[in-house]
Amino acid sequence: MSPSISIVILTFNEEHHLPRLLNSIKKLNACVFIIDSYSTDKTLKIAEELGAKVFQHKWMNNHAKQFNWGLENLQIETEWVLRLDADEYLTPELVSEINQKLPTLSKDITGVILKRRVYFMNRWIKHGGYYPTYLLRLWRYGSGKYEERWMDEHVKLDFGKTITFSNDFVDDNLNNLTWWTNKHNNYATREAIDLLNIKYNFSLASGLNAELSDAQDKRKRWLKEKIYTNIPLFVRPFFYFIYRYIFRLGFLDGKPGLIWHFLQGFWYRFLVDTKVFDIERRAKKGIKTISESIREHYGISVE
């Protein structure tokens, strides 16, 4: 018996990634929904040719809101929902595991935690605390939704228990480094807003108090909110990079690993701190609230 699954994918100009992803999930016999933010490339054509149901919806400034819109508006009739990003794909081993195990799970199991494997410049990033990363990506429809945070959003289950499957899904973005840095520049703005919200609590719909379902997620969230945010700006990126690259053996990931851990573990974190500093500086100078400063200078409404 095949599992009853709907797969929901958010897209914007993903013509390079979408064929790989859709081909990787064929043997799940799933209902595939694409929520597209008005792509200008061949994304829609590829999705339709490969059998996906395509819906277009204006980007809502963060992944959680966009995905929750899908949960509320798509005609999902399956028992399970799987969330995947366009630059991800399932290994054949994970597809087989889902097909074999999912139909046999007891009703009290409402979420399945999957292991993510990250590739960067064709190198599997095995160290620096990056493998395995456990993420709740598969859950019974109606049992949960994404907490509405600006960054690091996770599925929050309203009831039930979780189980962890053994095999991996893969995150391997094929775009060039210019695209990657532009993407992380945008991420840095959202991460800065998230950190400022922890400090000032200006957004009530932030999911700050959400009860996460996975122990790794809970630990990372606690470290971020209770430890990392209390280390001074511009100091914490140094500590974080040293922790990842030296103490978590990131140096074993070779040259691609050096680039990855430096850019993602230091440059990105330093950029986030710079944006936090900039927003607070502008708010103080203009005698404005933090949310007013974000709206005026970054064009994002956070209330």
C-alpha positions, 0 to 999 in steps of 0.5 A: 500500500502506497502512503497518502502524501501531498508534497508542497514546494515553494518556488521562484525561478527554480528551473535548474533545481525543479526537475531534479526534485520532482524526479526524485519523488516520483516513486512516492506517487504523491500529489505535488503542489507548487506555490510559485511567487510569479517566476519569470523563467521556465519553472511553471512549464517544468512543474506542469510537464512533470505533473505538479499542480501549480498555484501562484501567490505573492511572496509574503516576505517569509517562508512560514507565512507562504507555506501556511497560506498553502496549508490553508488554501490548497485542496489537500486530501491526503493523510500526510504533508511533506515540505521540500525546498526546490533545491532539495531532493530525496535519496532513493533510500529515503523514498523506499523508507517512506513507502515502507514505513509510513503506512504502518505508523500508529495514529499517535505518530503525527510527525516524521523527522528527516535527516538533511545532508548539505552539499556545497561546491559538490562537497558533502559538509559532514562536519562543523555540526552540520550533519546530521541536521534533523528537521520535522518535514513530514506530518499528518495533515491538520496536526501542525503548521509552521510557526511564523518567525522571520528565520529558522521557522519550524513545524509546530505539532498541535498533538501527537508524537514524532518518529525519526527515519534513518535515511537522508534528504539532500540540500544541494543548491546549484546556483553560483556564489553571487546568487548565494551571497545575495540570498544570504544578504536577504536572509541576514535582514530577516535574521536581524529582525528575528534577533531584534524581536527576541530583544524587543518583542515587537511582533506577537505572531513570531512563534517565540514561545512555540513548543518545538517537536524535535530535541535538536530544534529545541536545543538550537533555539534555546542556545540562540535565545538564551546564550547567543543573543547575550554575547556582544555584537561582532564578538559572537561571530568569531566565537561561532566560527571557531566553535564550528571550524575548530571544535566541531572539526569543520576543517575536515571538510576541505576547501569547500568546507573552509568557504562554507564555514567561513561564509555561513558561520562567520561572514553571514553572522557578522552581516546579521550583527551589522544589520542589528547595529544599523537598525538600532542606530537608525532608530535611536537617531530618528527617535523611532521604534525598532519596528518603524526603523525596519519599515522605513529603512528596510521596507519590511512591516513587522507588526 
